[in-house]
């Protein structure tokens, strides 16, 4: 029987050929992975770890826990309706006494509580200033009420109790115009604090407008470039690629010069008799739209162009020769073949738009700022890490969802660059 | 245009051309407008021009702030380019050869720095590295700019590797070449256009980057775009037009280099047997 079995191919070292080949293949695969690894590690350190830290910061809430551990412990048994008992008041006084030595921690806790109720920071500071007399008083409760009768209001104690955990949904909820009330329910924030849903709506709305204008302007140009003879289209392509390669700040500066009240656009409009007074075209929404469309238009033209390049003209010719009207055949035969390019360009432009910061910051007014502006504002101006990181987290989430859709539909490796 | 074309078609043909011409004009107009103003003698960025002058360029080259920012950009952008090109090229070669589940996902992750809003990366880096005391100096700025440039290198190098004939490597190996030797003598020369255009993209990204720099660079590390950002925000002067013109000249050079490379890549590909 053994003579009948198929001969096993052996290498010159006596190992079966199949096993040897498999081994070689495995080594080659491992080498490939070893080539990817350095970049992966690099991105983990420079990109993913910082972003993970940002996500963690958006729910981080250490300030009150650090300064008022005894108070929080005592508040666990509180009925929540009246001012807490003597023991809790005593705990607060001892917490504040302990924290008095650490001005930084105390200020941080005051700032945190101030986000719950306006004026809380000064209440904490006032209470700390009066600590010597309070400690001498027989009743801690009465002493607190003597310093400030706000301590009699349960709302101020609820604010402390809400911060019993070192993690909080407070900032994420605040970024969506919601907060947790004294009864522990999630409710809509008061109108004077509820500004972020508007900001998100504005961000998406402006991005949508930019994307649609880019489609309207980019489609004809891509069609022209795709249908012209190569030599001519390469020349015109330079007009698309030159702005693409020009610094964004150069273009922003140029648009300010062009759109200002004495600028070329206004002079031209007045010269043509279209308007008598110079129009306000910059430092408002118009200026932001114009420059954003200008910056993002190449990202729309290039993917549509590359799809159109691959469409054979014979289909259109066939449709027309079969008697279809040119407009109808364009719409029914040519256009459906360009949808992949439109989707790629549209999604890319929209994804890039929602993260825009520079253009609205330099060319827009206060009413034209998008989410990114508030992320930067809370980082640089008021140093509110909770709001900065939770707005950033939500913006990141929106971007990643759209990016996943993009990958699903188009594939990240199919991104076209020039 | 043939004589049998009907009048509406003719009208549509010209309307279409006019629309396209207007859009293309819109694209280049800002560049055309800012360059002449940089050579204008007036202190105002307004047309009509009043006379030829190089004083704004003189201003630029004699200003310690601008020169410092130029120096910083000249340090940061090339360094970031080297890091991004090296890591990106290696990863692209590995990604093309490797076969494993989740490869598309990994590719998506490696390219994600391109789509994540830069403000987020700026805030996150600052938040993460400032407590470690790493936000002063060039190191972090260079590394973060490199992370932003890596996706471009991966995309361009992967694209050139698509047309790469792996039989060439088998031939080299059968003739006794080591894999490393074969990479430098065969693969690299063939994918060089992709590597160089990736490097150009990475350089352009860093050289134009302002948001991350806003968060991570101290006054000592202010780069050219960062300096322009403050300039535009405070008071837009003709010196900015001069800087803009210099930057446009650099963009033109990069664009020409890229077009040259594209031509070379096409020639190489069409001259190779079996490719």
Interface residues (C-beta under 8 A of the other chain):
Chain A: X28 X29 X31 X32 X33 X34 X35 X36 X38 X39 X40 X42 X43 X45 X46 X47 X49 X50 X51 X53 X54 X57 X217 X218 X220 X221 X224 X236 X238 X239 X240 X241 X242 X243 X245 X246 X247 X248 X249 X250 X251 X252 X253 X254 X255 X256 X257 X258 X260 X262 X263 X264 X267 X294 X297 X298 X326 X351 X352 X354 X355 X356 X357 X358 X361 X362 X372 X375 X376 X379 X380 X385 X388 X389 X392 X395 X396 X399 X400 X403 X404 X406 X407 X411 X412 X413 X415 X417 X418
Chain B: X9 X16 X17 X19 X20 X23 X24 X26 X27 X28 X29 X30 X31 X33 X34 X37 X45 X46 X47 X83 X87 X88 X90 X91 X93 X94 X95 X97 X98 X99 X100 X104 X106 X107 X108 X109 X110 X111 X112 X113 X114 X115 X116 X117 X118 X119 X120 X121 X122 X123 X124 X125 X126 X127 X128 X129 X143 X144 X146 X147 X150 X152 X155 X156 X158 X179 X197 X201 X204 X207 X208 X210 X211 X214 X215 X225 X228 X229 X232 X233 X236 X240 X241 X243 X244 X247 X248 X251 X252 X254 X255 X258 X259
